[in-house]
Amino acid sequence: SITPSTELDDLAGKMHYEPSRGTYYEYGRLPKAWNKPGVICLDEPNMGPADVWAFIRPLTDNSRQLVLDMNEGERITRHDGSFFGMAMNPAWDVRNVGTNTIGDADGSRLLHMLVGLPPSDVERRIITERVALDGWSIPDSMLDFVMSVASAIRAQIDSGVLPDVSWGLRSQIKVARALRWFEPVRAYSAAVADYLEPTKRDVILDQVKAHAPSSTRWR
């Protein structure tokens, strides 16, 4: 995971000194993984400082070289079974506070895959399996309600009524867990709505009220 406070040493490594060993170089997380089989995923690399992105850039061009200038220019060869990817939120979206725009030269080196919402049956299964970790089973009627509210809220987002609100699986899971203890309006308020600007909160809670079944259907 990359953050604005990530230092290059965290990824690349740095020199150490011990009386028994003298001066030696300790590899960071990326060099350790680069020459081993596996999948490497950097999360939110466009939130990091410029020197971190500059270190990443050569890994994405045709040479795919990992050069450690801080260790006398050592080159780490990528394992044939090592696959490198990144997961980032685009800076053009106002909801992605703290992200930085990547340059055209960087974007042209990458293959882009937009990850959207899963199919509804997969989303339902994810919610069901997550709340099961809390030791309970969400009733089908309650899950139907959660999905119907999500559909209505997502329509409001797509139409521009809620332009700076997202309603993905994280929100769905929070709501589903809260519904174990609270009635619908309170569950949605605690999970998401109470943090929002009041008019946006009201849009969401209006959808909750419109879709909420009687509590007897959940018993």
Protein Blocks (a to p, Z undefined) as FASTA:
>chain_A
ZZfklcfklmnopcdddfklopaddddfklmmmmpgcddddehkllmcfklmmmmmmmmm
mnopacdfkngoiacdddfkbccddddddfklmklghiacddfklmmmpccdddddddfk
lmmmmmmmmmmmnopacdfklmmmmmmmmmmmmmmmmnomammbccdfklmmmmmmmmmm
mcfklmmmmmmmmmpcfklmmmmmmmmmmmpccfklmZZ
